[in-house]
Amino acid sequence: MLYMVIATWEPAQRDAVVKRFGTLGPKVPGGGKVLGLWTDVSRGRTFSLEDWPPVADAKIIFEAHFPYTDLVNFESVPVMETEEVMKLIPKG
């Protein structure tokens, strides 16, 4: 399943976030994959498109985010391609 993970941090945390990311990178255990990673150049946030197994165990998601939770807030949003969503909408 695809998730758009939005990570945000306070400006004062920028250097610590950059340092930790340089050391750990994006961590997606349990068979998940990072498909793309974008940085908002005007604010302290990133957008990561991630593909997780259909039944992503809460422990796996915890392991992926825990190394950053003292610096970063995460929001995980399940997403689908618009074309696929349109196929699911009843025609009428």
Biopython code that builds the backbone (N, CA, C, O; Angstrom):
import numpy as np
from Bio.PDB.StructureBuilder import StructureBuilder

atoms = [
    (1, "MET", "N", (0.843, -1.169, 0.000)),
    (1, "MET", "CA", (0.000, 0.000, 0.000)),
    (1, "MET", "C", (0.892, 1.236, 0.000)),
    (1, "MET", "O", (1.934, 1.275, 0.655)),
    (2, "LEU", "N", (0.457, 2.244, -0.752)),
    (2, "LEU", "CA", (1.240, 3.474, -0.849)),
    (2, "LEU", "C", (0.861, 4.458, 0.247)),
    (2, "LEU", "O", (-0.316, 4.632, 0.565)),
    (3, "TYR", "N", (1.875, 5.096, 0.818)),
    (3, "TYR", "CA", (1.684, 6.134, 1.821)),
    (3, "TYR", "C", (2.527, 7.339, 1.453)),
    (3, "TYR", "O", (3.674, 7.204, 1.027)),
    (4, "MET", "N", (1.947, 8.523, 1.622)),
    (4, "MET", "CA", (2.721, 9.757, 1.540)),
    (4, "MET", "C", (3.032, 10.116, 2.988)),
    (4, "MET", "O", (2.131, 10.429, 3.767)),
    (5, "VAL", "N", (4.299, 10.069, 3.336)),
    (5, "VAL", "CA", (4.718, 10.371, 4.697)),
    (5, "VAL", "C", (5.269, 11.793, 4.704)),
    (5, "VAL", "O", (6.239, 12.104, 4.011)),
    (6, "ILE", "N", (4.636, 12.643, 5.496)),
    (6, "ILE", "CA", (5.046, 14.039, 5.600)),
    (6, "ILE", "C", (5.774, 14.201, 6.933)),
    (6, "ILE", "O", (5.190, 13.999, 7.998)),
    (7, "ALA", "N", (7.033, 14.560, 6.867)),
    (7, "ALA", "CA", (7.850, 14.764, 8.057)),
    (7, "ALA", "C", (8.096, 16.257, 8.220)),
    (7, "ALA", "O", (8.524, 16.926, 7.280)),
    (8, "THR", "N", (7.827, 16.780, 9.413)),
    (8, "THR", "CA", (8.045, 18.208, 9.669)),
    (8, "THR", "C", (8.904, 18.377, 10.913)),
    (8, "THR", "O", (8.895, 17.536, 11.813)),
    (9, "TRP", "N", (9.646, 19.481, 10.948)),
    (9, "TRP", "CA", (10.478, 19.790, 12.107)),
    (9, "TRP", "C", (10.581, 21.294, 12.261)),
    (9, "TRP", "O", (10.347, 22.055, 11.322)),
    (10, "GLU", "N", (10.931, 21.697, 13.453)),
    (10, "GLU", "CA", (11.106, 23.116, 13.771)),
    (10, "GLU", "C", (12.420, 23.616, 13.164)),
    (10, "GLU", "O", (13.383, 22.855, 13.065)),
    (11, "PRO", "N", (12.466, 24.885, 12.759)),
    (11, "PRO", "CA", (13.699, 25.429, 12.169)),
    (11, "PRO", "C", (14.938, 25.216, 13.048)),
    (11, "PRO", "O", (16.028, 24.980, 12.528)),
    (12, "ALA", "N", (14.780, 25.297, 14.349)),
    (12, "ALA", "CA", (15.926, 25.124, 15.253)),
    (12, "ALA", "C", (16.469, 23.690, 15.218)),
    (12, "ALA", "O", (17.594, 23.444, 15.652)),
    (13, "GLN", "N", (15.679, 22.753, 14.709)),
    (13, "GLN", "CA", (16.091, 21.340, 14.652)),
    (13, "GLN", "C", (16.748, 20.969, 13.320)),
    (13, "GLN", "O", (17.210, 19.841, 13.153)),
    (14, "ARG", "N", (16.792, 21.905, 12.377)),
    (14, "ARG", "CA", (17.263, 21.595, 11.028)),
    (14, "ARG", "C", (18.606, 20.879, 10.995)),
    (14, "ARG", "O", (18.730, 19.827, 10.368)),
    (15, "ASP", "N", (19.608, 21.434, 11.659)),
    (15, "ASP", "CA", (20.949, 20.848, 11.596)),
    (15, "ASP", "C", (20.971, 19.442, 12.189)),
    (15, "ASP", "O", (21.652, 18.559, 11.668)),
    (16, "ALA", "N", (20.233, 19.233, 13.269)),
    (16, "ALA", "CA", (20.182, 17.901, 13.886)),
    (16, "ALA", "C", (19.489, 16.905, 12.960)),
    (16, "ALA", "O", (19.912, 15.754, 12.860)),
    (17, "VAL", "N", (18.425, 17.342, 12.281)),
    (17, "VAL", "CA", (17.718, 16.461, 11.347)),
    (17, "VAL", "C", (18.633, 16.098, 10.177)),
    (17, "VAL", "O", (18.713, 14.932, 9.792)),
    (18, "VAL", "N", (19.317, 17.084, 9.617)),
    (18, "VAL", "CA", (20.222, 16.834, 8.491)),
    (18, "VAL", "C", (21.330, 15.870, 8.905)),
    (18, "VAL", "O", (21.659, 14.950, 8.157)),
    (19, "LYS", "N", (21.900, 16.070, 10.075)),
    (19, "LYS", "CA", (22.972, 15.198, 10.552)),
    (19, "LYS", "C", (22.479, 13.759, 10.731)),
    (19, "LYS", "O", (23.141, 12.813, 10.303)),
    (20, "ARG", "N", (21.314, 13.601, 11.364)),
    (20, "ARG", "CA", (20.796, 12.258, 11.603)),
    (20, "ARG", "C", (20.416, 11.579, 10.299)),
    (20, "ARG", "O", (20.676, 10.389, 10.121)),
    (21, "PHE", "N", (19.801, 12.325, 9.380)),
    (21, "PHE", "CA", (19.427, 11.739, 8.103)),
    (21, "PHE", "C", (20.674, 11.315, 7.331)),
    (21, "PHE", "O", (20.669, 10.290, 6.650)),
    (22, "GLY", "N", (21.743, 12.110, 7.440)),
    (22, "GLY", "CA", (22.998, 11.749, 6.785)),
    (22, "GLY", "C", (23.589, 10.464, 7.339)),
    (22, "GLY", "O", (24.269, 9.727, 6.626)),
    (23, "THR", "N", (23.328, 10.197, 8.616)),
    (23, "THR", "CA", (23.822, 8.982, 9.253)),
    (23, "THR", "C", (22.904, 7.790, 9.008)),
    (23, "THR", "O", (23.370, 6.705, 8.658)),
    (24, "LEU", "N", (21.597, 7.989, 9.193)),
    (24, "LEU", "CA", (20.647, 6.879, 9.124)),
    (24, "LEU", "C", (19.934, 6.746, 7.785)),
    (24, "LEU", "O", (19.562, 5.641, 7.389)),
    (25, "GLY", "N", (19.739, 7.863, 7.085)),
    (25, "GLY", "CA", (18.969, 7.839, 5.845)),
    (25, "GLY", "C", (17.517, 7.476, 6.113)),
    (25, "GLY", "O", (17.113, 7.342, 7.268)),
    (26, "PRO", "N", (16.723, 7.314, 5.046)),
    (26, "PRO", "CA", (15.342, 6.884, 5.254)),
    (26, "PRO", "C", (15.334, 5.398, 5.586)),
    (26, "PRO", "O", (15.954, 4.603, 4.880)),
    (27, "LYS", "N", (14.650, 5.022, 6.639)),
    (27, "LYS", "CA", (14.633, 3.630, 7.082)),
    (27, "LYS", "C", (13.229, 3.073, 6.892)),
    (27, "LYS", "O", (12.279, 3.554, 7.509)),
    (28, "VAL", "N", (13.096, 2.064, 6.045)),
    (28, "VAL", "CA", (11.807, 1.419, 5.814)),
    (28, "VAL", "C", (12.020, -0.089, 5.948)),
    (28, "VAL", "O", (12.265, -0.770, 4.953)),
    (29, "PRO", "N", (11.927, -0.616, 7.181)),
    (29, "PRO", "CA", (12.140, -2.045, 7.402)),
    (29, "PRO", "C", (10.938, -2.875, 6.961)),
    (29, "PRO", "O", (9.912, -2.326, 6.558)),
    (30, "GLY", "N", (11.065, -4.184, 7.039)),
    (30, "GLY", "CA", (9.941, -5.080, 6.809)),
    (30, "GLY", "C", (9.457, -5.159, 5.382)),
    (30, "GLY", "O", (8.279, -5.427, 5.148)),
    (31, "GLY", "N", (10.330, -4.936, 4.425)),
    (31, "GLY", "CA", (9.944, -5.068, 3.031)),
    (31, "GLY", "C", (9.374, -3.815, 2.403)),
    (31, "GLY", "O", (8.981, -3.846, 1.237)),
    (32, "GLY", "N", (9.313, -2.714, 3.131)),
    (32, "GLY", "CA", (8.835, -1.457, 2.560)),
    (32, "GLY", "C", (9.917, -0.809, 1.713)),
    (32, "GLY", "O", (11.102, -1.110, 1.855)),
    (33, "LYS", "N", (9.490, 0.088, 0.829)),
    (33, "LYS", "CA", (10.434, 0.779, -0.053)),
    (33, "LYS", "C", (10.092, 2.264, -0.133)),
    (33, "LYS", "O", (8.920, 2.641, -0.153)),
    (34, "VAL", "N", (11.120, 3.096, -0.178)),
    (34, "VAL", "CA", (10.942, 4.518, -0.454)),
    (34, "VAL", "C", (10.973, 4.671, -1.972)),
    (34, "VAL", "O", (11.977, 4.358, -2.613)),
    (35, "LEU", "N", (9.868, 5.153, -2.544)),
    (35, "LEU", "CA", (9.773, 5.320, -3.995)),
    (35, "LEU", "C", (10.214, 6.704, -4.448)),
    (35, "LEU", "O", (10.593, 6.892, -5.604)),
    (36, "GLY", "N", (10.165, 7.663, -3.547)),
    (36, "GLY", "CA", (10.590, 9.019, -3.867)),
    (36, "GLY", "C", (10.655, 9.838, -2.602)),
    (36, "GLY", "O", (9.902, 9.596, -1.659)),
    (37, "LEU", "N", (11.550, 10.806, -2.577)),
    (37, "LEU", "CA", (11.719, 11.668, -1.408)),
    (37, "LEU", "C", (11.930, 13.087, -1.902)),
    (37, "LEU", "O", (12.832, 13.354, -2.697)),
    (38, "TRP", "N", (11.077, 14.005, -1.416)),
    (38, "TRP", "CA", (11.145, 15.402, -1.830)),
    (38, "TRP", "C", (11.266, 16.283, -0.602)),
    (38, "TRP", "O", (10.699, 15.978, 0.447)),
    (39, "THR", "N", (11.998, 17.370, -0.731)),
    (39, "THR", "CA", (12.173, 18.319, 0.361)),
    (39, "THR", "C", (11.544, 19.650, -0.013)),
    (39, "THR", "O", (11.771, 20.177, -1.102)),
    (40, "ASP", "N", (10.752, 20.184, 0.904)),
    (40, "ASP", "CA", (10.178, 21.522, 0.743)),
    (40, "ASP", "C", (11.307, 22.507, 1.024)),
    (40, "ASP", "O", (11.762, 22.617, 2.163)),
    (41, "VAL", "N", (11.760, 23.218, 0.005)),
    (41, "VAL", "CA", (12.925, 24.090, 0.160)),
    (41, "VAL", "C", (12.624, 25.361, 0.941)),
    (41, "VAL", "O", (13.549, 26.078, 1.321)),
    (42, "SER", "N", (11.348, 25.654, 1.190)),
    (42, "SER", "CA", (11.017, 26.878, 1.917)),
    (42, "SER", "C", (10.638, 26.625, 3.375)),
    (42, "SER", "O", (10.490, 27.573, 4.146)),
    (43, "ARG", "N", (10.480, 25.365, 3.762)),
    (43, "ARG", "CA", (10.075, 25.036, 5.135)),
    (43, "ARG", "C", (10.756, 23.751, 5.575)),
    (43, "ARG", "O", (11.362, 23.050, 4.765)),
    (44, "GLY", "N", (10.655, 23.452, 6.841)),
    (44, "GLY", "CA", (11.266, 22.253, 7.392)),
    (44, "GLY", "C", (10.372, 21.039, 7.264)),
    (44, "GLY", "O", (9.760, 20.602, 8.239)),
    (45, "ARG", "N", (10.294, 20.486, 6.038)),
    (45, "ARG", "CA", (9.508, 19.273, 5.868)),
    (45, "ARG", "C", (9.946, 18.517, 4.624)),
    (45, "ARG", "O", (10.514, 19.077, 3.686)),
    (46, "THR", "N", (9.658, 17.227, 4.656)),
    (46, "THR", "CA", (9.898, 16.375, 3.499)),
    (46, "THR", "C", (8.636, 15.574, 3.207)),
    (46, "THR", "O", (7.767, 15.411, 4.063)),
    (47, "PHE", "N", (8.561, 15.081, 1.979)),
    (47, "PHE", "CA", (7.475, 14.225, 1.526)),
    (47, "PHE", "C", (8.114, 12.952, 0.983)),
    (47, "PHE", "O", (8.958, 12.999, 0.089)),
    (48, "SER", "N", (7.702, 11.824, 1.533)),
    (48, "SER", "CA", (8.275, 10.550, 1.136)),
    (48, "SER", "C", (7.162, 9.637, 0.663)),
    (48, "SER", "O", (6.241, 9.340, 1.423)),
    (49, "LEU", "N", (7.233, 9.181, -0.598)),
    (49, "LEU", "CA", (6.268, 8.218, -1.098)),
    (49, "LEU", "C", (6.827, 6.837, -0.792)),
    (49, "LEU", "O", (7.897, 6.464, -1.274)),
    (50, "GLU", "N", (6.087, 6.084, 0.017)),
    (50, "GLU", "CA", (6.568, 4.789, 0.486)),
    (50, "GLU", "C", (5.578, 3.685, 0.130)),
    (50, "GLU", "O", (4.363, 3.879, 0.185)),
    (51, "ASP", "N", (6.113, 2.538, -0.232)),
    (51, "ASP", "CA", (5.304, 1.367, -0.549)),
    (51, "ASP", "C", (5.500, 0.355, 0.574)),
    (51, "ASP", "O", (6.583, -0.206, 0.738)),
    (52, "TRP", "N", (4.433, 0.131, 1.347)),
    (52, "TRP", "CA", (4.473, -0.794, 2.479)),
    (52, "TRP", "C", (3.709, -2.058, 2.143)),
    (52, "TRP", "O", (2.768, -2.022, 1.350)),
    (53, "PRO", "N", (4.105, -3.188, 2.744)),
    (53, "PRO", "CA", (3.335, -4.421, 2.529)),
    (53, "PRO", "C", (1.869, -4.189, 2.895)),
    (53, "PRO", "O", (1.566, -3.339, 3.733)),
    (54, "PRO", "N", (0.955, -4.941, 2.268)),
    (54, "PRO", "CA", (-0.477, -4.736, 2.519)),
    (54, "PRO", "C", (-0.857, -4.741, 3.996)),
    (54, "PRO", "O", (-1.724, -3.971, 4.411)),
    (55, "VAL", "N", (-0.237, -5.576, 4.773)),
    (55, "VAL", "CA", (-0.524, -5.596, 6.203)),
    (55, "VAL", "C", (0.753, -5.172, 6.919)),
    (55, "VAL", "O", (1.540, -6.006, 7.365)),
    (56, "ALA", "N", (0.939, -3.868, 7.020)),
    (56, "ALA", "CA", (2.137, -3.332, 7.669)),
    (56, "ALA", "C", (1.935, -3.394, 9.177)),
    (56, "ALA", "O", (1.089, -2.695, 9.734)),
    (57, "ASP", "N", (2.703, -4.218, 9.809)),
    (57, "ASP", "CA", (2.666, -4.382, 11.248)),
    (57, "ASP", "C", (3.044, -3.060, 11.919)),
    (57, "ASP", "O", (3.974, -2.385, 11.479)),
    (58, "ALA", "N", (2.331, -2.692, 12.974)),
    (58, "ALA", "CA", (2.610, -1.438, 13.688)),
    (58, "ALA", "C", (4.053, -1.395, 14.171)),
    (58, "ALA", "O", (4.656, -0.323, 14.217)),
    (59, "LYS", "N", (4.620, -2.554, 14.535)),
    (59, "LYS", "CA", (6.008, -2.615, 14.992)),
    (59, "LYS", "C", (6.963, -2.160, 13.882)),
    (59, "LYS", "O", (7.944, -1.465, 14.149)),
    (60, "ILE", "N", (6.675, -2.548, 12.654)),
    (60, "ILE", "CA", (7.527, -2.170, 11.525)),
    (60, "ILE", "C", (7.490, -0.655, 11.317)),
    (60, "ILE", "O", (8.528, -0.027, 11.108)),
    (61, "ILE", "N", (6.293, -0.076, 11.374)),
    (61, "ILE", "CA", (6.160, 1.367, 11.190)),
    (61, "ILE", "C", (6.857, 2.108, 12.333)),
    (61, "ILE", "O", (7.508, 3.128, 12.108)),
    (62, "PHE", "N", (6.721, 1.599, 13.547)),
    (62, "PHE", "CA", (7.406, 2.183, 14.707)),
    (62, "PHE", "C", (8.917, 2.175, 14.484)),
    (62, "PHE", "O", (9.580, 3.189, 14.705)),
    (63, "GLU", "N", (9.466, 1.044, 14.049)),
    (63, "GLU", "CA", (10.907, 0.923, 13.817)),
    (63, "GLU", "C", (11.395, 1.903, 12.752)),
    (63, "GLU", "O", (12.522, 2.393, 12.827)),
    (64, "ALA", "N", (10.557, 2.187, 11.771)),
    (64, "ALA", "CA", (10.954, 3.100, 10.701)),
    (64, "ALA", "C", (11.039, 4.543, 11.184)),
    (64, "ALA", "O", (11.915, 5.293, 10.754)),
    (65, "HIS", "N", (10.129, 4.933, 12.082)),
    (65, "HIS", "CA", (10.059, 6.328, 12.491)),
    (65, "HIS", "C", (10.748, 6.636, 13.819)),
    (65, "HIS", "O", (11.149, 7.776, 14.051)),
    (66, "PHE", "N", (10.889, 5.650, 14.682)),
    (66, "PHE", "CA", (11.396, 5.907, 16.029)),
    (66, "PHE", "C", (12.734, 6.644, 16.073)),
    (66, "PHE", "O", (12.893, 7.523, 16.920)),
    (67, "PRO", "N", (13.705, 6.333, 15.208)),
    (67, "PRO", "CA", (14.991, 7.038, 15.309)),
    (67, "PRO", "C", (14.903, 8.556, 15.138)),
    (67, "PRO", "O", (15.856, 9.271, 15.446)),
    (68, "TYR", "N", (13.763, 9.049, 14.649)),
    (68, "TYR", "CA", (13.610, 10.477, 14.389)),
    (68, "TYR", "C", (12.577, 11.160, 15.278)),
    (68, "TYR", "O", (12.447, 12.383, 15.217)),
    (69, "THR", "N", (11.845, 10.426, 16.094)),
    (69, "THR", "CA", (10.687, 11.016, 16.785)),
    (69, "THR", "C", (11.042, 12.090, 17.810)),
    (69, "THR", "O", (10.161, 12.837, 18.236)),
    (70, "ASP", "N", (12.291, 12.187, 18.211)),
    (70, "ASP", "CA", (12.673, 13.272, 19.116)),
    (70, "ASP", "C", (12.878, 14.590, 18.366)),
    (70, "ASP", "O", (12.965, 15.651, 18.985)),
    (71, "LEU", "N", (12.957, 14.521, 17.027)),
    (71, "LEU", "CA", (13.212, 15.709, 16.204)),
    (71, "LEU", "C", (12.092, 16.019, 15.216)),
    (71, "LEU", "O", (11.888, 17.176, 14.846)),
    (72, "VAL", "N", (11.374, 14.998, 14.794)),
    (72, "VAL", "CA", (10.482, 15.107, 13.644)),
    (72, "VAL", "C", (9.073, 14.628, 13.994)),
    (72, "VAL", "O", (8.902, 13.675, 14.754)),
    (73, "ASN", "N", (8.068, 15.301, 13.431)),
    (73, "ASN", "CA", (6.680, 14.842, 13.512)),
    (73, "ASN", "C", (6.338, 14.191, 12.185)),
    (73, "ASN", "O", (6.662, 14.726, 11.125)),
    (74, "PHE", "N", (5.677, 13.025, 12.237)),
    (74, "PHE", "CA", (5.308, 12.295, 11.028)),
    (74, "PHE", "C", (3.799, 12.251, 10.851)),
    (74, "PHE", "O", (3.049, 12.105, 11.816)),
    (75, "GLU", "N", (3.369, 12.378, 9.609)),
    (75, "GLU", "CA", (1.979, 12.154, 9.234)),
    (75, "GLU", "C", (2.008, 11.187, 8.054)),
    (75, "GLU", "O", (2.611, 11.481, 7.022)),
    (76, "SER", "N", (1.356, 10.029, 8.205)),
    (76, "SER", "CA", (1.313, 9.027, 7.143)),
    (76, "SER", "C", (-0.084, 8.995, 6.540)),
    (76, "SER", "O", (-1.068, 8.759, 7.241)),
    (77, "VAL", "N", (-0.161, 9.236, 5.232)),
    (77, "VAL", "CA", (-1.442, 9.325, 4.546)),
    (77, "VAL", "C", (-1.506, 8.239, 3.475)),
    (77, "VAL", "O", (-0.673, 8.233, 2.568)),
    (78, "PRO", "N", (-2.478, 7.311, 3.554)),
    (78, "PRO", "CA", (-2.613, 6.324, 2.481)),
    (78, "PRO", "C", (-3.054, 7.031, 1.203)),
    (78, "PRO", "O", (-3.967, 7.856, 1.230)),
    (79, "VAL", "N", (-2.408, 6.708, 0.085)),
    (79, "VAL", "CA", (-2.714, 7.365, -1.183)),
    (79, "VAL", "C", (-2.871, 6.340, -2.305)),
    (79, "VAL", "O", (-2.359, 5.223, -2.233)),
    (80, "MET", "N", (-3.594, 6.759, -3.344)),
    (80, "MET", "CA", (-3.737, 5.980, -4.575)),
    (80, "MET", "C", (-3.571, 6.935, -5.745)),
    (80, "MET", "O", (-3.797, 8.138, -5.612)),
    (81, "GLU", "N", (-3.175, 6.393, -6.895)),
    (81, "GLU", "CA", (-3.120, 7.213, -8.095)),
    (81, "GLU", "C", (-4.541, 7.611, -8.458)),
    (81, "GLU", "O", (-5.468, 6.811, -8.337)),
    (82, "THR", "N", (-4.706, 8.843, -8.900)),
    (82, "THR", "CA", (-6.035, 9.375, -9.204)),
    (82, "THR", "C", (-6.762, 8.517, -10.225)),
    (82, "THR", "O", (-7.969, 8.307, -10.103)),
    (83, "GLU", "N", (-6.058, 8.021, -11.221)),
    (83, "GLU", "CA", (-6.675, 7.165, -12.239)),
    (83, "GLU", "C", (-7.315, 5.928, -11.605)),
    (83, "GLU", "O", (-8.404, 5.518, -12.006)),
    (84, "GLU", "N", (-6.649, 5.341, -10.628)),
    (84, "GLU", "CA", (-7.199, 4.171, -9.935)),
    (84, "GLU", "C", (-8.419, 4.539, -9.104)),
    (84, "GLU", "O", (-9.388, 3.782, -9.058)),
    (85, "VAL", "N", (-8.381, 5.687, -8.449)),
    (85, "VAL", "CA", (-9.531, 6.153, -7.662)),
    (85, "VAL", "C", (-10.730, 6.358, -8.575)),
    (85, "VAL", "O", (-11.848, 5.975, -8.229)),
    (86, "MET", "N", (-10.506, 6.960, -9.737)),
    (86, "MET", "CA", (-11.608, 7.236, -10.662)),
    (86, "MET", "C", (-12.298, 5.949, -11.119)),
    (86, "MET", "O", (-13.505, 5.952, -11.360)),
    (87, "LYS", "N", (-11.557, 4.863, -11.240)),
    (87, "LYS", "CA", (-12.147, 3.573, -11.617)),
    (87, "LYS", "C", (-13.071, 3.040, -10.522)),
    (87, "LYS", "O", (-13.999, 2.285, -10.811)),
    (88, "LEU", "N", (-12.829, 3.421, -9.284)),
    (88, "LEU", "CA", (-13.632, 2.932, -8.160)),
    (88, "LEU", "C", (-14.908, 3.730, -7.931)),
    (88, "LEU", "O", (-15.820, 3.258, -7.253)),
    (89, "ILE", "N", (-14.979, 4.917, -8.482)),
    (89, "ILE", "CA", (-16.145, 5.784, -8.284)),
    (89, "ILE", "C", (-17.295, 5.302, -9.174)),
    (89, "ILE", "O", (-17.144, 5.183, -10.389)),
    (90, "PRO", "N", (-18.449, 5.027, -8.549)),
    (90, "PRO", "CA", (-19.594, 4.565, -9.351)),
    (90, "PRO", "C", (-19.992, 5.603, -10.406)),
    (90, "PRO", "O", (-20.043, 6.802, -10.130)),
    (91, "LYS", "N", (-20.266, 5.125, -11.593)),
    (91, "LYS", "CA", (-20.725, 6.006, -12.672)),
    (91, "LYS", "C", (-22.244, 6.080, -12.582)),
    (91, "LYS", "O", (-22.915, 5.058, -12.437)),
    (92, "GLY", "N", (-22.768, 7.270, -12.666)),
    (92, "GLY", "CA", (-24.214, 7.311, -12.553)),
    (92, "GLY", "C", (-24.816, 8.548, -12.905)),
    (92, "GLY", "O", (-26.038, 8.680, -12.841)),
]
sb = StructureBuilder()
sb.init_structure("model")
sb.init_model(0)
sb.init_chain("A")
sb.init_seg("    ")
for serial, (resi, resn, name, xyz) in enumerate(atoms, 1):
    if name == "N":
        sb.init_residue(resn, " ", resi, " ")
    sb.init_atom(name, np.array(xyz, "f"), 0.0, 1.0, " ", f" {name:<3s}", serial, name[0])
structure = sb.get_structure()
